Amino acid sequence: MTTTTRTLSSILFAAMFALTGCIEGPAGERGASGPEGPAGQDGEDGDAGLNGEDGNNGADGQTGNDGNSGLDREDGNDGNDGEDGQDGENGANAGDYDFRTDDPSAYTRIDRMGMPAIATAVITSKDAYNVADPVDDDAGTFVSEIIANVDFFHAALDDDLTGLGLSPCATAACVAAAAPLVVPDVLSIDVSGDAGFPNGRMLADQAIDITLAVVLLDLNTHPVTFLADLPLNPPANDRPFLANFPFVATPH
């Protein structure tokens, strides 16, 4: 090879080396880090996510137990009757009392008394009188006993009555005055007359004082209320009577 050829080859080889790079030599040391670059701009918002599917319905709850039945309440008390009714301010409702409705034949009579004190004071055969009826009185069954007992009272008391300045009646006159009231021995009521003994008998009537006046005193001289006006017996009950049914005072 000539010198010119060697020179040209060297030039071509150098040109090829420049184009293709040098043969890699050993790695050099790592250079120092460069300064941090500026922050990058925020990226755009991502698209909204899709809605999830509806969840499954929950299972039905268990049926509750039936509630307990309510308790029945007692009926309220009946109201009192009106102003014209049977009940009064201090009275009691007649519905609160249990009245028997048996036929009279279902009972045994142990006592009879229409006018007060007659069976007690002027009847001798009391058992026979108590089982008798007013029709027997009208038949005169007990008239002789009545006359005999009234006569006995006068024989025992006339002197005392006279000593007190009173005028006793004769037995026949007293019996005549009393007979319409005690024969028959019933308690009658004349609704057209004034109420009060002997036309009916109210609880506060001085019935015994009036009866004694009829049996003992001359009613042409003394009023029939003479002994009641004293009064001979207690003038009133120890407790006031009620104005309405059952009328009698509260037991004590």
PyMOL commands that set and color helices and strands:
alter all, ss='L'
color gray80, all
select helices_A, chain A and resi 3-20+94-96+104-106+118-121+126-131+134-138+143-163+171-182+207-216+226-229
alter helices_A, ss='H'
color red, helices_A
deselect
rebuild
show_as cartoon
